[in-house]
Amino acid sequence: MEIRKILDKLARGEMTVAAAEQELRIYSIEYVEKNLAKIDPLRELRSGIPEVIFAQGKEFKDLLKIILATVSKKKFAVISKVSTEYKERLCTEFEKSNLKISKGINTILVSTKFHRFPKRNGKIGILCAGTSDIKIAEEAKIMAEVMGCQTVIEYDVGISGIHRTLKAIANMIDAKVHIIIVVAGMEGALGSFVSSVTDIPVVGVPTSIGYGFASNGIAALASMLQTCTMGMTVVNIDNGIGAGAFAAMVANKMSAEQKKKAI
């Protein structure tokens, strides 16, 4: 039983306080088999950020059990860092269960057919330096949309073609985004540039794309951390999920404050 239903029953006198307390205790944690996993269905209520299932390192059968248990409890699940093999196998299983599937390159959003995500009116821009970085940008996009935000996307706008970059930034400003996520590998300079030419907060996401000296995202991370612009915060290498969640929290708060002022 969902928390709102429990509270509604309590308010209508259809459930005692003791029974409601017991239901809430049951709802607070969900066990998948004895020691396989513990689902945290109240995380989104506590923090505003839903639980994400990290696929890397899990056996397929265990991963599938965790996902299906999560969907049963929450009506949806976000799965990150999914290999190509697992993605194909998971989507086959989801189709058998008549579930709705949205998939990125290594991220999957699965939900029941009639589940609708809330609309909280935060608006997030996502700039991606190169095509190789798109899979990380998709993580951020999926996470932001699950948390009720609109997303404005511009891909392949790295600083090697600065005319593309400027046009993409102008589009973000015109769209009145609350915050911009910048996803970049190699030297990772795009984040600092975007932060230097706009007053919109920036979240820098260094990716592991790159080769040679300081490869695997080290150069991009170091560059973003050493930025001399003051409007950018930085997440870990390839952490599109974290960037999407952080940006959504900021954007939704800003949207809510704007609504209050408009009343």
N, C-alpha and C positions, 0 to 999 in steps of 0.2 A: 504494500500500500504506500503511495506517495505521501510525503509530509503534508502537503496541502489538504489532501483527502482526510488524513488523520485529524488535522486541526479543524477542518470543517465539521467532521463528525463530533468532535469534542464541543465545538461552539453550539451545535444543534442539540446537544444533550443525548446524542446517540451512542456516546462512548464515555466511560468514566475516566477520571484523571489517571488512575492506576493503569487502566488498559491502554490509554494513549501513551503513557510513559513506557510501557512495555513494547508497544509497537515502534516507538522512536528508537529504543535501544536496539531492537532487531534491525531496524533500517540503517543504523549507523555503521554497520560493517557486514559485508557479505563474504562468506568463505567459499572458495572454489576448491572442492575436494578438501581433504584434511589440512595439508600443508602446502598446497600448490600456490595459492595466491589469496590475498584479502582485498576485495574491492572496497573502495571508499566512496559510497554514493553521496555523502554529505559534503564532499570537498568543494563542489561548486557553490553550495549554499554558504559555506564558511568563507571561502576565499574569492569567489567569483570566477574561478578557473576550474574547468572540468578535469577529471583524471584522464591522463593519456596513457595508452598501453604501448610500452616500448618493446618492439618485436625482436630486436637484435639479441641473439644468444638464447632465445627460447626454442624448445622443441615445437614442431608444428602442432602436434596434438594438444600440447599444453596451451599454446597461444590461442588456438581455436576455442578451447574450453573457456578461457578467460574472456575472450571477446564476446562469446555468446551469453555468458553469465552477465557481463556488463550491459549488453543490449537488453537483456531480459529485465534488468533492474532500472536502467536509465533511459532506455529506448534508443540509445545511440552509443557509438564508441569511436574514438579517434585512435588510430594505430600508426605509430611512427617508425621510421627506419626499417621498412619492410623490403626484403630482397625481392628481386624479380620473380624468382621461383615461388616464394611464399605468397606474393601478391596474386599470381595466377591461381594458385590452389585455394587461397582464401576466397577470392571472388567466385569461384565455382561453388564453394560451400555456402556462401551468402545467397547466391541465386537459388540454391536448393531450399533455403530457409525463407525465401520470398522477401529478402531485405533489400533496401535501397542502397546503392553504392555510389560514392563519389571518390575518385582516386586520382592522386598525383603520381609522380614517378616513383616515390618511395614512401608515400603517406596514403592512408585510406580512411575515409569517413563512411561509416556504415550506420544505417538507422532503420527503424521500422517504417513501413510504407507511408503511414499517416503522421509521422512525427514532424513537427514544425519547430524550427529553432527561433528563439526570441529575436525581435528586432529592437536594438537599443540605440540605433542612430549614430553611433560612433562611425567616423569615416577615416579609413587608413589608406595611405598611399604605399605602394610597394614598388621600388625601383630595383631592377636586377641588372648587374653590370654586363654579364654575358650569358649566352644560351646554356653554357655548362653549369651555371649557378641556379637554373630554374627550379631544380628539384628542392632546393632549400627554400626558395621563395614560395613554392607551393605549400610547404609546411606552414609557413607564416600565414598564408592566405586561408588555408583550411581552418587553422586555429582561430583566426580573427573572425571568420564568418560563423563558426560554431558559437562564438561568444557574442554574436549579434551585431557585428560591424559590417558596414559596406566596405568593399575594397576597390581601389583604383590601381590598375596594373600597368606598368611600363617595363618591358623586357628588352634586353640587349641595348642598353644605353650607357655603356662604359665610357670613360673619359678619353679613350683613344679616338673617339669621334665626338668631340665636344658639342657640336651642333645638335646631335641627337640628345645629349644630356640636358642641354638648356631647354630644349622643347619639352622634354619629359617633365622637368621641374616646373615649367610654366603650366603644363596640364594639371599637375598636382595642386598648384596654387589656385588655378581657376576652379578646380573641383572642391576647394575649401576643405581639404583633408585636415584632420586634427594632428596627425603625426605621420612621419614617413619612415618606413623600414627600407634600409639600403643593404642589399645583398651583393657582396663582391669578393672574388678571390684574387689571385695574382698579388699585386701590391696593395690592393684594398683602398685605393685613394678616393673612390667614388663617395664614400660616406663623408669624408672631410670636405670635399668640394660642395656637396649638397648642403651640408650644415653651414658653410661659409656664405651662401648666396640666398638663404631664406631664413625667416624667423620661426619656421615650423620645427618642432622637436624631431630629432632623428634617432633611430635605433640602428646601429651598425651591426651587420651580421657577416663576419669574415667566413669565407668558405675554404674548403680544403683543395680547391682547384689551383693548380700551379705546379711548377717543376723546378729542379735544380736547387740552388741555395735557398734556405728558409722556405722550403716547399711545404705542402700539406696544410696550408693555412697559417703557418707561423708568421710569415711576412705580413699577410693581410691583418692578422690579429695585432701584431706589434705596431703596424702603421696606424690602425684605428685607435689603439690605446694611447699612442703618442701624439694624437691629433692636437693641434693648437686651437681648433675651434671649440667653443664651449657649449654648443647646443646638441652634442651627440653623446649618447650612452652606448655601450658595446656589450654584446653577449658573447658567449663562447663560440668557437669554430663550429660551423654547421648547425647551430642551434636556432633553426627557423621556428620551431615550436615555441621556445622561450620568447623569442622576439615577437611572435604573433600574440602571445598571451599578454605580455607586458604592454604592447601597443594598444591592444583592445581595452585593457583596464584604463589606460590614460584617455583614450578616445571616448569611451563610454562615460567616464567621469566628466570630461569636458563638455560632451553633448548634454548631459543632465544639467550641468551648471548653466549652460546657454539657455536651456528651456526654462529654468527657474527665473532667469533675468528677463526673459521675454514675457512672462506672465504679469 
